[in-house]
Amino acid sequence: MATIYTATEQERDLAVGWHGGQASMLYAVASTGGLSQGTSAPRWWDGEPMTSGEWDRHLVGSLRSELDDVTPDEDTERAVRDSWKLKLAALAATLED
């Protein structure tokens, strides 16, 4: 499995408190400490498997989308979420096509 992103302790703590269950990218971070490709590539609607780069972008994009729904009341958690979103945006810009 290729690790795409390794979370900080604060990011992992945020993920633990905000994930929406096992289908969640935040759950993946909460349970593993990072974001990695699995063993079987997901498929597009037409049945074609995603390339490694497409899969990476999909995982990062899904995590970024879930973070948009995280609305903590505490300043510390908001700062962690906002910093994490910036790091993921920078990562997304570097992923291959």
N, C-alpha and C positions, 0 to 999 in steps of 0.2 A: 504494500500500500504506500502510495506517495503522500507524504504529509504536505499540505498546502500552507497551513498556518498553525502555529503553536500559540495558544492563548497565555496571557499573563495570569497570575493568580487572581488578580482583581477581575479580569474578564471572565475567568472561569466561575468565580463567585457570582457574578452578575448572571451568567448563563444558568447556573443552578437555580437561582431564584425566579427566573423569567421564562424558562423553556415551556413549551406547550405539549410535551409528550414525546414519545419515541420517534415520531416522524419529523421532529423539529431539528433544524441545524443547531439551535442553541442547546438542545439535548445532546447532540453529538459532541459539542464542545464541553458541556458539563460532565459527560461520562468519560471522555477520552483526553480532555485537555487540549484538543486541537481540532483541526478540520483536515480530513484525509479522504482520498478516493477509496471506495470499497473494492470489492473483488469483481463486480460485474457492472459494466458501464450501463447507465440508463439509456433509454431509447427515445428518439424523437417520435412525434405522432405518426410518422410514416413507417415506423418500425426500424429505421436505421439507428445503429448505436452511435452515441456521441463520441467524438474524438477525445483524447486526453485533455487537450486545451479547452474544448467546449465543456467538458465535465468540470474542470477547474473553475471556469467562469460561472457555470451554473451553481456550483456549491458556494462560491464567494457571493454571488448575487443573491442567492437564497438567504444566506446569513445576514447580509446587509439589509434585506427586506424585513427580516424578522426583527432586527435591531431598530428599525423605524417604528415598530409597534411597542417597544419597551419604553414605558413612561414612568420612570422612578420619581419618587418625591424627594429623595435625598440628593443634595448637591454632589456628594461624592460619587454616587451611582450614575448620575447624569454625566459627570465629567468622564467616568470610565466609558460609558456608552458612546459619548461624542468622540473621544479619542480613538476608540476601537473602530468606529465608522470611518474616520479619516484614514486609519491604517489600512482598512480593507479597500477603500477607494484607491489608495496608492498601489496596493497589491493588484487590484483588478486591472489597473492601467499597465501593469507589467506582464500580464498573462498572455501567452502566445495565442495566435489565431489558429 
